[in-house]
Amino acid sequence: MRFILLLFLTFTSIFALTSYEKGKQLYISSACYACHGHKLEGIHRYPYLANRAKGYMSYKLKHFRAKKADTQQQEMMIDFAIGLSDEDIDNLTTYFRDYVDEENGESYDDSYENYGDGGS
């Protein structure tokens, strides 16, 4: 009996999804990429989500889930966030914080600063 239990626990731990992978699946299945991009880079006026602070993103998603928004544009997020559980929010924010582009292995760097006069 112990052998079967040990075997079961071994297989479940091998095939268990990490919080990052669960967040990625939820991001894709909820079609978040339609506004925030496949690489979490943000499209048009929609903000980027890649490598953002987990605490801040969690706060924002819980804020939307409570049917609160700071701007009219943010009000559209209420419909997407209203069905999220605390575990879903934790998984999504882990995905946002730890995102690495799978093609080139780079994460988003928002610390870039442009200096100079533009080359003129």
C-alpha positions as a printed Julia matrix, in Angstrom:
120×3 Matrix{Float64}:
   0.0    0.0     0.0
   2.84   2.39    0.83
   4.44   1.69   -2.53
   1.23   2.61   -4.38
   0.87   5.82   -2.36
   4.51   6.72   -2.98
   4.12   5.99   -6.69
   0.96   8.11   -6.86
   2.62  11.05   -5.09
   5.64  10.81   -7.36
   3.55  10.91  -10.53
   1.34  13.75   -9.31
   4.37  15.85   -8.37
   6.02  15.21  -11.73
   2.97  16.19  -13.75
   1.66  18.96  -11.48
   1.54  22.4   -13.04
   3.44  25.21  -11.39
   1.75  28.47  -10.46
   3.48  30.08  -13.46
   2.08  27.47  -15.87
  -1.42  27.74  -14.39
  -1.25  31.53  -14.76
  -0.13  31.17  -18.37
  -3.01  28.8   -19.15
  -5.5   31.16  -17.5
  -4.06  34.14  -19.38
  -4.49  32.33  -22.69
  -7.9   30.77  -21.96
  -9.31  34.11  -20.79
  -8.05  35.82  -23.98
  -6.1   38.44  -22.01
  -3.64  38.5   -24.91
  -6.22  40.26  -27.09
  -5.47  43.54  -25.31
  -2.23  42.88  -23.43
  -0.4   40.94  -26.16
   0.99  37.44  -26.44
   4.21  38.56  -24.77
   2.41  40.66  -22.12
   3.83  43.73  -23.86
   0.57  45.71  -23.99
  -1.13  46.78  -27.19
  -2.05  50.38  -28.0
  -3.37  51.97  -24.79
  -3.47  48.74  -22.81
  -0.65  48.4   -20.27
   2.15  45.88  -20.37
   1.98  43.17  -17.71
   5.36  41.48  -18.08
   7.62  41.55  -15.03
   5.34  43.86  -13.03
   5.35  43.74   -9.22
   3.23  40.86   -7.95
   1.74  42.84   -5.04
   0.64  45.72   -7.24
  -0.89  43.45   -9.9
  -2.69  41.43   -7.22
  -4.07  44.64   -5.72
  -5.32  45.82   -9.13
  -7.01  42.51  -10.0
  -8.71  42.33   -6.59
  -9.75  45.95   -7.02
 -11.36  45.09  -10.37
 -12.95  41.96   -8.9
 -14.61  44.2    -6.26
 -16.14  46.17   -9.18
 -13.92  49.2    -8.65
 -11.96  51.05  -11.31
  -9.93  54.25  -11.29
 -10.63  55.25  -14.89
 -13.27  54.6   -17.49
 -10.83  52.49  -19.53
 -10.17  50.28  -16.49
 -13.89  49.55  -16.1
 -13.67  46.94  -18.86
 -11.43  44.84  -16.61
 -14.24  44.34  -14.1
 -15.99  41.79  -16.34
 -12.76  39.81  -16.73
 -11.76  39.9   -13.06
 -15.13  39.29  -11.44
 -14.88  35.49  -11.79
 -11.28  35.16  -10.57
 -10.54  33.34   -7.34
  -7.67  34.28   -5.03
  -5.74  31.3    -6.4
  -6.37  32.49   -9.98
  -5.08  35.95   -9.1
  -2.01  34.46   -7.43
  -1.29  32.31  -10.5
  -1.78  35.2   -12.93
   0.4   37.58  -10.97
   3.12  34.93  -10.7
   2.99  34.57  -14.48
   3.18  38.36  -14.91
   6.09  38.76  -12.48
   8.18  35.85  -13.73
   7.43  36.15  -17.45
  10.33  35.37  -19.75
  10.0   35.44  -23.54
  10.37  31.82  -24.61
  11.84  32.71  -28.01
  14.88  34.62  -26.81
  14.87  34.04  -23.04
  14.62  37.73  -22.21
  12.33  39.45  -19.75
  10.83  42.88  -20.29
  13.05  45.72  -19.07
  11.16  48.88  -18.19
  14.23  50.65  -16.82
  15.48  51.69  -20.27
  16.02  55.43  -20.55
  16.58  57.31  -23.76
  19.24  60.0   -23.51
  20.32  62.57  -26.03
  18.6   64.66  -28.63
  17.36  61.85  -30.88
  20.42  61.76  -33.11
  20.13  65.16  -34.72
